[in-house]
Amino acid sequence: MVRRALEEAIHQALKEMGLDLRLKVAKAPKDKPGDYGVPLFALAKELRKPPQAIAGELKARLDLPPFVEEVIPVGGYLNFRIRTEDLLKEALRPKEPFPKREGLVLIEHTSVNPNKELHVGHLRNIALGDSLARILDYAGRRVLVLNYIDDTGRQAAETLFALRHYGLTWDGKEKYDHFAGKAYVRLHQDPEYPNLQGGIEEILHALERGELREDVNRILLAQMATMKALNAHYDLLVWESDIVRAGLLEKALRILDQSPHVFRPTEGKYAGALVMDASPFIPGLEDPYFVLVRSGGAATYYAKDIAFQFWKMGLLEGLYFQPYENPYYPALRTSAPEGEPYTPRARETINVIDVRQSHPQTLVRAALALAGHPELAKGAFHLAYETVLLEGKQMSGRKGLAVSVDEVLEEAERRALAVIEEKNPDHPAKEEAARMVALGAIRFAMVKTEPRKQIDFRYAEALSFEGDTGPYVQYAHARAHSILRKAGEWGEIDLAQATPYERELALALLDFEEAVLEAAEEKTPHVLAQYLLDLSASWNTYYNAKEDGRPATPVLTAPPGLRELRLGLVRSLQETLKTGLSLLGIPAPEVM
């Protein structure tokens, strides 16, 4: 990988200059000499020299990789030009997943309350978590994907109560999770709701005892049809009732009780409660005390989060697993009262939860440190994301104002089909292509933006074949596939015939592996999404290049040798786009 090799060479040279720093290498601007460059302004204060002088000294000390043709000081930058032959060979090299390395990464995502259909807000969670799992797997990590099922929560209890209270019977005309969701909304709109709490509490206690699991599972199976339609993957289901049965909370509290920072005050507002003092790990808090167990004996929800986190990272045992019967995921396993014991012992965890849960997730990390495992606290990552608007509107499931994922998929497919019928009326499989384009539009829209920025999902923008959309990248892939389909037999590649156009396209292809590793390290898929947009733009520029009004880069009619070089680059581009899209959980249509 070119950029990382340059960064390592710069790192070694800086160490000789007395600085143990790693600088980021980036593409050089189009109007500057060289292909890559590194800014040196930040070193001026440390080395007490102007950046221009640092560039000269650094150039003299560099032990350059053999693919570098020229090192060019440009003001306060040091730029690098890559040998064209090496550049082309690297661009043509088939890309493979990185070798596996030690240490399990556990990703928890989706974790939707099993009481109603999935809504638009859940889309972002699923797309982020599933994409990151795919990216980490490609980057050489061992990944386990977990979906937590809160079958003892109030939402599930209210839905099951409503179905019984109103005497509702499913007629099979709509998905069962939609049917159940309507009962939930009806209950919250019922003027008698305050008077129905006793019945809801009875259902809640039954759920805590592990009863009514099949009733919850019926809703979950309907939700999983949506998850499968979104092309999401899971390895484990963990049910809250099994966590309760295994006594994980009590086991976690016993571990925390040994810390001097966990105690029971005898007076004041926290008297009788089990309290955690988080001040050693979360400085600057006005009130550093957090209740784990209230004076009445009830555990707080973040105490439950802490217990679950302790199990994920191997501090607790007690859960059993068996195959989960379902029509969507044959290899899926679920926690159960009986089965094979299993504890992940993850060295890193990624909890995909919206930004409103940032504080409880900080407490989870503090608890790991209080339990004597600061190294595990460092490995517990919260992938926080902002909310999703649909056509500018905020969602609310309780008030019945949410739009379901099923509706969004259906509407996106309908619109995608209309676009395909207009652009390609002779398409051999319009409905299947529409499904792929709709999925690409939705998932790409959910991951292209930095997670901490709010998304306003709009159908027309997301489904456009132009701009920063999934269909734009899919269309670039289909265009490349069309050329390869017509190519016939190939001869020998002649690198010497390369023009500046091939050089530019090859340069764009070079950064795929870098983008994957950066997305894995930063734990955000938007890095890879942006790379795919940039690569598609470079491909379109190459494809549409003209000189004197004529195509400058014909592929199939190019002279022998150059034709094969261009075909090789097109194949590399097509495979890169297909792989990149797959890492975002998006299909790559061959015809659009």
URSULJO-V937176 format. One record per residue. PHI is phi in whole degrees, 0 to 359 (* if undefined). BURIAL is I if it has 9 or more other ideal C-beta (glycine too) atoms within 8 Angstrom, else O. Layout:
phi: {PHI | PHI}
burial: {BURIAL | BURIAL}
//
This chain:
phi: {* | 296 | 299 | 292 | 294 | 295 | 298 | 292 | 298 | 294 | 301 | 294 | 293 | 294 | 298 | 296 | 270 | 92 | 236 | 265 | 235 | 246 | 261 | 272 | 266 | 226 | 298 | 285 | 302 | 301 | 270 | 243 | 290 | 97 | 258 | 231 | 207 | 227 | 282 | 241 | 299 | 293 | 271 | 301 | 292 | 296 | 267 | 55 | 219 | 291 | 305 | 296 | 290 | 297 | 300 | 294 | 293 | 297 | 301 | 291 | 269 | 293 | 263 | 281 | 299 | 296 | 279 | 276 | 271 | 205 | 249 | 233 | 292 | 227 | 62 | 268 | 241 | 238 | 256 | 227 | 253 | 269 | 300 | 300 | 298 | 294 | 300 | 293 | 299 | 294 | 294 | 276 | 294 | 299 | 263 | 236 | 302 | 288 | 300 | 289 | 233 | 290 | 100 | 270 | 253 | 256 | 248 | 256 | 215 | 73 | 44 | 279 | 302 | 276 | 225 | 194 | 291 | 289 | 245 | 304 | 300 | 285 | 304 | 293 | 302 | 295 | 296 | 294 | 295 | 293 | 296 | 295 | 299 | 295 | 295 | 297 | 298 | 295 | 282 | 101 | 269 | 275 | 240 | 235 | 254 | 241 | 239 | 272 | 249 | 274 | 275 | 248 | 279 | 295 | 299 | 297 | 298 | 294 | 294 | 296 | 297 | 298 | 300 | 282 | 299 | 268 | 62 | 276 | 236 | 285 | 260 | 81 | 278 | 229 | 301 | 296 | 293 | 291 | 301 | 294 | 297 | 295 | 296 | 298 | 295 | 301 | 298 | 286 | 264 | 282 | 300 | 276 | 311 | 298 | 270 | 257 | 296 | 299 | 293 | 295 | 297 | 298 | 297 | 300 | 293 | 297 | 295 | 297 | 278 | 85 | 275 | 64 | 297 | 295 | 295 | 291 | 298 | 297 | 290 | 300 | 299 | 293 | 296 | 292 | 298 | 290 | 301 | 295 | 297 | 276 | 66 | 272 | 236 | 221 | 253 | 227 | 251 | 237 | 268 | 300 | 298 | 287 | 297 | 297 | 299 | 283 | 67 | 297 | 298 | 299 | 295 | 294 | 295 | 295 | 295 | 293 | 299 | 280 | 276 | 294 | 267 | 239 | 203 | 243 | 297 | 261 | 211 | 86 | 292 | 259 | 304 | 86 | 271 | 271 | 240 | 249 | 267 | 268 | 300 | 293 | 242 | 231 | 291 | 85 | 283 | 294 | 233 | 277 | 268 | 230 | 281 | 267 | 228 | 292 | 300 | 279 | 104 | 277 | 281 | 282 | 291 | 282 | 293 | 293 | 299 | 297 | 299 | 296 | 295 | 299 | 294 | 304 | 261 | 86 | 278 | 227 | 231 | 134 | 262 | 241 | 226 | 211 | 301 | 257 | 287 | 195 | 271 | 249 | 230 | 300 | 266 | 292 | 246 | 230 | 293 | 200 | 299 | 230 | 143 | 268 | 294 | 207 | 225 | 295 | 55 | 290 | 275 | 226 | 231 | 232 | 260 | 270 | 218 | 295 | 298 | 293 | 262 | 297 | 295 | 301 | 291 | 294 | 293 | 299 | 295 | 298 | 296 | 299 | 293 | 298 | 281 | 90 | 230 | 299 | 293 | 285 | 300 | 293 | 272 | 264 | 249 | 257 | 275 | 271 | 223 | 276 | 284 | 242 | 262 | 242 | 51 | 84 | 250 | 280 | 261 | 209 | 295 | 296 | 272 | 75 | 262 | 279 | 256 | 285 | 298 | 300 | 294 | 296 | 299 | 296 | 293 | 296 | 295 | 298 | 290 | 296 | 298 | 297 | 294 | 295 | 297 | 283 | 277 | 216 | 299 | 264 | 304 | 288 | 213 | 299 | 295 | 293 | 296 | 297 | 298 | 293 | 292 | 298 | 296 | 298 | 297 | 290 | 293 | 295 | 299 | 279 | 245 | 287 | 260 | 308 | 306 | 276 | 253 | 292 | 249 | 245 | 283 | 232 | 305 | 300 | 290 | 294 | 269 | 294 | 276 | 232 | 91 | 271 | 231 | 298 | 301 | 297 | 290 | 299 | 294 | 298 | 295 | 297 | 296 | 294 | 297 | 298 | 295 | 296 | 295 | 266 | 289 | 70 | 281 | 252 | 257 | 273 | 284 | 241 | 295 | 294 | 274 | 301 | 255 | 303 | 294 | 295 | 298 | 295 | 294 | 298 | 299 | 294 | 288 | 296 | 267 | 299 | 297 | 299 | 295 | 297 | 294 | 294 | 297 | 291 | 291 | 277 | 57 | 209 | 291 | 296 | 298 | 291 | 301 | 294 | 299 | 296 | 296 | 295 | 295 | 297 | 294 | 297 | 295 | 295 | 297 | 296 | 299 | 263 | 298 | 226 | 227 | 55 | 80 | 248 | 304 | 268 | 229 | 298 | 263 | 289 | 255 | 289 | 299 | 307 | 93 | 289 | 302 | 292 | 298 | 295 | 297 | 298 | 292 | 296 | 296 | 298 | 295 | 299 | 292 | 294 | 296 | 297 | 295 | 300 | 297 | 297 | 289 | 261 | 74 | 246 | 288 | 243 | 297 | 274 | 225 | 228}
burial: {O | I | I | I | I | I | I | O | I | I | I | I | I | I | I | O | I | O | I | O | O | O | I | O | I | O | O | I | O | O | O | I | O | I | I | I | I | I | I | I | O | O | I | I | O | O | I | O | I | O | I | I | O | I | I | I | I | I | I | O | I | I | O | O | O | O | I | I | O | O | I | I | I | I | O | I | I | I | I | I | I | I | I | I | O | I | I | I | I | I | I | I | O | O | O | O | O | I | O | O | O | O | O | I | I | I | I | I | I | I | I | O | O | I | I | I | I | I | I | I | I | I | I | I | I | I | I | I | I | I | I | I | I | I | I | I | I | I | I | O | I | I | I | I | I | I | I | I | I | I | I | I | I | O | I | I | I | I | I | I | I | I | I | O | I | O | O | O | O | O | O | O | O | O | I | I | I | I | I | I | I | O | I | I | I | I | I | I | O | O | O | O | I | O | O | I | O | O | I | I | I | O | I | I | O | I | I | I | O | I | O | I | I | O | O | I | I | I | I | I | I | I | I | I | I | I | I | I | I | I | I | I | I | I | I | I | I | I | I | I | I | I | I | I | O | O | O | I | I | O | I | I | I | O | I | I | O | O | I | O | I | I | O | O | I | O | O | O | O | I | I | O | I | I | I | I | I | I | O | O | I | I | O | O | O | O | O | O | I | I | I | I | I | I | O | O | O | O | I | I | O | I | I | I | I | I | I | I | I | I | I | I | I | I | I | I | O | I | I | I | I | I | O | I | O | O | O | O | I | O | O | I | I | I | I | I | O | O | I | O | I | O | I | I | O | I | I | I | I | I | I | I | I | I | O | O | I | I | O | I | I | I | I | I | I | I | I | I | I | I | I | O | I | O | O | I | I | O | I | I | I | I | I | I | I | I | I | I | I | I | O | O | O | O | I | O | I | O | O | O | O | I | O | I | I | I | O | I | I | O | I | I | I | I | I | I | I | O | I | I | I | O | O | O | O | O | I | O | O | I | O | O | I | I | I | I | I | I | I | I | I | I | I | I | I | I | I | I | O | O | I | O | O | O | I | I | I | O | I | O | I | I | I | I | I | O | O | O | I | I | I | I | I | I | I | I | I | I | I | I | I | I | I | I | O | O | I | O | O | O | O | O | O | I | I | O | I | I | I | O | I | I | I | I | I | I | I | I | I | I | I | I | I | I | I | I | I | I | I | I | O | O | I | I | I | I | I | I | I | I | I | I | I | I | I | I | O | I | I | I | I | I | O | O | I | O | O | O | O | O | O | O | I | O | I | O | O | O | O | O | I | I | I | I | I | I | I | I | I | I | I | I | I | I | I | I | I | I | I | I | I | I | I | I | I | I | I | I | I | O | I | I}
//
